Amino acid sequence: MKRMKFNTKTIHGGQEPDAAYGSVMPPIYQTSTFAQSSPGVHKGFEYARSGNPTRHALEKALASLENGTFGLAFGSGLAAIDAVLKLLKPGDEVISTRDLYGGTYRLFTKIFEDFGIVFHLVDMIEASNIEAFITPKTRLIWVETPTNPTLNIIDLALIATLAKQHKILFAVDNTFATPYLQQPLDLGADLVMHSATKYLGGHSDLVMGALVVKDEALAKRLYFIQNASGAICGPQDAFLALRGLKTLHVRMQRHCENAKAVAEYLNQHPKIDKVYWPGLESHANHEIAKRQMKDFGGMVSFTLKGNNYEAAIKMLEQLKIFTLAESLGGVESLAGHPASMTHASIPKAERERAGIVDAMIRLSVGIEDETDLIADLEQALHSIAV
């Protein structure tokens, strides 16, 4: 059979009926260990930290969606990032985007800096900016695109070219885009990371991370770290993620449609200062987004005129359909205040340098009716003075 299209792969890619009884959905193998007929002689699994059939089914499906060869599932997105950083040694250097997810920033600066890893946080809107930071000790380039929460777009193909020239590992956090919108391995990345908690699971009912690679040697190193460090996901969560993947394509289509309507509404509202959404022609790297993404995603951020913290908080408190909550990527619409929630671990000066001001609000636009979402934003905006 010729290569499946993405919409088909979400349902069939890397997946097959369970070998035991032909179950269409992989069963939840809720077990810690597996019987052996003789020491070391088993049916492919011996201890559930090292491997579990439900998790294995998910890992194959994840690899398929990213056009990779090897998938790994972890207990959280940060556990997946932690595994990547354990490829490094003291003295190694990492170049990363400045406007990082707060948890990634915290892991970099509060954990791995103490082990002698050096991090350079760089504005990558112009991808060539990273060249000045490449040294003989640079071992990893870490990129988010779209970034969190300013939704900057970074030219993956250009960075991949630079990384290959200097023999540097190139990793992409693809959480915001999902493989439905972009596939970094096809653009030259060596490794893709997901917080599968978000769009891949899609229903706000699990916490999980994922890595996908093509290179077998790199995969073996990561599988060793996954097993040795033990930050794996359980079979229940693997089952939920597999279920979520089945509808990723239809959910993402609606997320993008609704985000477009919300972004265009906000962009003309007199109380809004700036709207961050890659689909707007005013977006700094709109043309790059058009080139490397299928659509522009379900995340929208915006700032209020006057940059008033109290006004932003009051607006969030008035929302009825958008739920004020951490996280993103579920079927329900969520709203958050990055400066005090997802990015609170980043010092204020560093936040503002990255554009994360006190009056910024981040929306994870769900799959509800777009007219209801816009009406909710309208009544909340009406309640504030700017």
C-alpha positions, 0 to 999 in steps of 0.5 A: 500500500502506498504511503498513507495520508495523515488523516488515515495515519491518525487511525491506522498508522503504526497500529494493528489489531492486538495479537492476542484476540484481535482487539481493534483498540490496544488493551490496557495491559495493567501489569507490572511484570510478564511471565517468562518460560525460562530466564530471559525467554519471554514474548517481548516484554519482561518488566513494565518500566522497560516496556508495556504493550499498550505503551509500545502501541502508542510509541509506534503510532507517534512515530508514524504521525511524525514520519519518524522511525522510533517513538518514546512515551514519557510521564510528562512533556518535561520528563521527555525534555529531561531525557533529551538533556541527559544526552549532554555532559557538563560543559556542553552548550545549548542554544534555545529560543528566548520565549520558552514555555516556563517549565522548559526554562525552569528545567534548563536554568534551575536543574541542568545549569547546576550540572554544568550545561550552558544555555543561550536563550536567543531571539530566533525570529531571524533564524540566522541569529543563532550562528553567533552563539555556535561554538565548538561546545554547542551540542543541542539547538532547542526550538519551539515553533510556534513559541509559547505564548508569543506564537513566534514562527521559527524557520525550521529548514534554515536552522536544520541546515545550520545544525547539520553544517556544525554537526549539532543535534536539532530538537523541536518542541512541536506541541503547539503545532502537532504533526497535523500542522507541521512535521519537523523531521521532514524539515531536517530536525533530528528529534521532535518532542510533544507534551502529549498532555495537550493536543495529542491527547486532546481531552484534558484527561492525561499528562504525558510526553513524547519523543520521535526520532529517525536515527537508530543510534539516537533512539537507542541512547534515548531508550536507555535513558527512558528505562534507566531514569524510569519516567514512563507513562502508565498503560491507562494514559497510553490508552487515552493518548491512543484514543485521542490520536484517532481524532487529532485531524478533525479536532485540529481542523476545528481548532484552526477554524475557530482560532482564525475567527477569534484572532480576526475578531480580536484584531479589530477590537478597540481595546486590544493592543496586539494579537499574536496568531501566525495566520494574520498577515501582520505576523512577523513570520507569516510567510514562513508559517505558510511555508512550513505549516498546513494551517496556523493552529488553535493558540491565540495570544493578545495584549490589552491596550495600556498593559494593565495587569488588573484589567487582564485579570478582571477580563479573565475572571469574567469569561464564561465559556473560556475556562481560566486554567493552565494547559491547552489543547483540549476540546474545551477553550481555555484562557490563561495569564502567562505572566502569573501562570505558565511563565511565572517561573521566568523572571519578570525582566526576562519575560518582558524581554521576550514580549510576555507583558502583564496584560498578555492573555493566552487562549487555547481555542477549543472546538465549540461554536465560534459565535459563542466563543466570540460572544464570551470574549465580547462580554468579558472585554465589555466589562473592563476599562483600558 
